[in-house]
Amino acid sequence: SFTRYNFAFDPKPTFAGLQNYIDMFSDSYFMDALRNTAVFSLAFFPSLMIISLIIALLLDRGLRGSGIYRTCIFMAMVVPLSLTGIIFQWIFNNQYGLLNSVLSQVFGLGSWTHNWLGEGKWAMFSIVVVSLWKNMGMLVILFMAGLAGIPHDIIEAAAIDGASKTQTFWRVVLPLLMPTVLTGSAINLIGGFKAFDIIYVMTQGGPGSATKVTSILMYRLAFTENRFGYACAMAVIVFLLALVLTGLFNKFRGSVDRSVGNA
């Protein structure tokens, strides 16, 4: 990251000091990619946590046909990332895609149809939706394992004290589930920083730079423009951001573990 190196033309890396880092923070492409990464992470991460927790609670309560739902939710995990991108690229196609056909022909909502991957404001939304579908299965299983580890006598004691189901969840279930929630949070927040496969297959970072996150930009700099030193400098910055967030999560988790008696 402290060198300039073009694999195609330079015989060896040339030391450049901090120039890559100086150039980076005045590079509008990098700032746009960093902003897109933040937007994706902030849209993907809270939605994934909330939806997965709700589904896990429903399945844990013995929802009828829960075995089928568990299988369907987890099936997304076994579909390769590249194939997922191709499938949803077809679903979101504005001319012959399944989504627009269903909206217009089945529900009569022609005004709701869009060029989902060709319009900047909808492209990121589409990527987030696909990422939620792809990553939800593992988190639901993780939450269900956490719920299974909560002693039923504690929940029954709360019910005996007159607490409603909602009060029991906020006072008893959620605090005891917090270590599991924080584990899933750390994994998926970091996953938001390194999102690549689905975005690259579906939009290649487009339209324009609407979905060009840092991983897409680093890939292009390194393997299309052969600017390995500059791409490595960006990778270092992204790594440091992820490291700081992980440290904050670990510190917060330590206090949560102590509060529930796990440490």
N, C-alpha and C positions, 0 to 999 in steps of 0.2 A: 504493500500500500504506500510505501515511501519511494516508489520507483515509477518511471515511465517505461512502458514495455509494450511494443506492438509486435506480436508473434510473427506476423508476416514479413516485417521489414527490419526489425532490430535484432542484431545478433545476440544481444544480452540486455538485461534490464539496466536502465540508467538511473542513478540515484537522483531523486527530485525533492527530497526533504518533505516539507509539509505542503508543497504546492498542490497536490491532489486534494487535500482537505480544504485548502483556501479556495480552490476553484469550485469545489463541490457546493459550498454554501452560497455561492453567487450564481449557481447553475439553476436556471428556472425549471429545467427538466427534472432535476433531482428534487427540488422543492415541491413540484407538482406530484411526483411519485410518492414522496413522503406524505403529502396531504391525502392522496388517494389511499395509501396504506392505512392512515389513521381513520379515514372515513369507513373503509371496509371493516377494520377491526372494531370500531365503535358500533357499527350496525350489526355485524356478525356475532360478536361475542355476547352482548347482553341478551339478544334474541335467542341465541342457542341455549344459554343457561336457563332462561325463563321457560321456553317451550319444552325443553328436555325435562325440566323439573316437574312441570304440569303433567306431562305424559307419564313420567315415572310414578307420580302420585296416583293417577287414574289407574294404571296397571297394577299398582301395589294394593289397591283397594278391591281387587278381584273383579275388574270390569269384564263383562261377559265377552267371551272370545278373545281374552287377553293374550292367549298363546299365539293366535294368528297375528295379532297386532305386533307382538314382540318380534315375530319372524319377519314381518313386512318391514318394520323399522330397521332391524339389524341387517336386512338384505342389502341395503345401500352400502354397507361397509365392504362387501365382497366384490362390488363392481369396481373395476380399475378406474383410476382418476381420469385417464385419457378417454376411456369409453364413456364415462359420465359426461364429460364435456361434449363429446360428439352427439350423444343422445339428446341433451338439452339444447344443443345448437339447432337441432332439427325441431324440437318442441317450440322454441322461441322464434323460429324463422317467420318473418313477417308476411311471406307470400304463400307458403304451403305448410306452415307449422301447425302443430296440434292445438296449441293454446289459442291462437287467434281463430282457428276454425271452430273450436268449442264455444268460445265467447260469442262469435257472430252467428253461427248456424244453430247451435243448441239452445243458448240462452237469449239470443237476440240482442246481444250487447255489442253491436258493431262499433259503437263509439269508444268502447274500452280497448279495442285492438290497437296495438302499437308495433313499431319496428323495435322490438325489445332490445336487440343487440346492436342496433344501428343508431339509436338516439342516446346521447350522453347521459341524460337524466334517468333513463331506464336501464342502461347497460349495467351499471353498478348494482342496481336493485336486483336484476336478474342473476348476477354473479352471487350475491348474498343469499338469495333463495336457494340456488343450487348447492352452495356450500353448507347451508343449514341442513338440507336433505341428506347430504353426503356424510356429515359429521354427527348427526343427531343420535344414531344408533348406539355408538360406544358410550356416549354420555348418559343416555337413558339407562343402559345396563349398569353403569357406575353408580348412578343415583339409586337404582333399585337395590343394589348391593348394600349401599349405605342405609337405606330404609330398613332392610332386613336385619341390620345389626342393631337397631334401636329396640331395647327391651319393651315388650308389650305392657308389662306391669306399670311402667312409667306413664305410658299413654292412658292406661286404665285409671291410674291414680288421678291424673288430671281431669278425666271425665267424671270421676266420683266427686271431685271438688266443685263440680258444676261448670267447668269450662266447656264452651262450645267447640265444635270441630275446628273452626277458624282460629279460636283462641289457643287451642291445643297445638295447632300447627305452628303458630308464631312463638308461643312460649316454650314448647317442648321439642317438637319435631325439628324445626329449622335450626335451633342452636346446636342440637346433637348431630345434625347433618352437615353443619358448616365445614368441618374438616374435609369431607368429601366434595362439597361445593367448591372449596378453595383449590383442591387438587385439580378438579376439572377446569376451573377458571385459569389456572396457571398454564395448563397444557394447551387450552384453546386460544388463550390470548397470544401466546408465543406462536401458535399455528397461524393466527391472523397475520403476523409479521412475515411469515415465510410462504404465504399463499402463492402458488405459481401454476400448477398443472391445469386446473379447471379454467383459470383466467386465460392462460396461453392458448388452450385449445378453442375456447369459445369466442374470444375477442382479440387475442394477441395484443392486448393493452388498449384497443380502440373502443369506440370510434374516436379518432384523434388521440388524445391521451387520457380519456375519461376513466379507463380502468387500468392504466399503466401504473402498477404498484412498484415498489422498490425492487422486488425480485425479478420482474420483467425487465426493468431498466438495466439491472446488473447483468442479466443474461445477454441482452443486446450489446451492451458495451464490451463485454468480455468475448463473446463468441461470434458477433457480427462485425463489430468495429475493431476487434482485437486490442482494445484498450484495457489490458489486464490490471495494470497498476491502479487506474482510476476506479475500475469495478471493485477491486479489493478494498480500496479506501471506503467505498460506500458500504460494502459488506461489514467492515469493522464498525462503522457508525450504527448500522442496524443491529449488529450483535450487542453493542454497548447499551442501546435502548432496551433490547430484550433482557439484558442482564440486570439493568436497573429495575425494570418492572418485576422480574422474578425475585429479586432481593426484597422488594417491598411486599410482594405476596408472601414470601417465606416469613418475613418478620410479622406480618399480620396473622398468618396461620399459627405461628408460635404462640401468640397471645390467645387465639381462639382455642387451640389445643389445651392450654393451661386452664382456660375458663370452663371447659367441659370435662376436665380431668383426664385428658389423654397424654399429658406431659407434666 
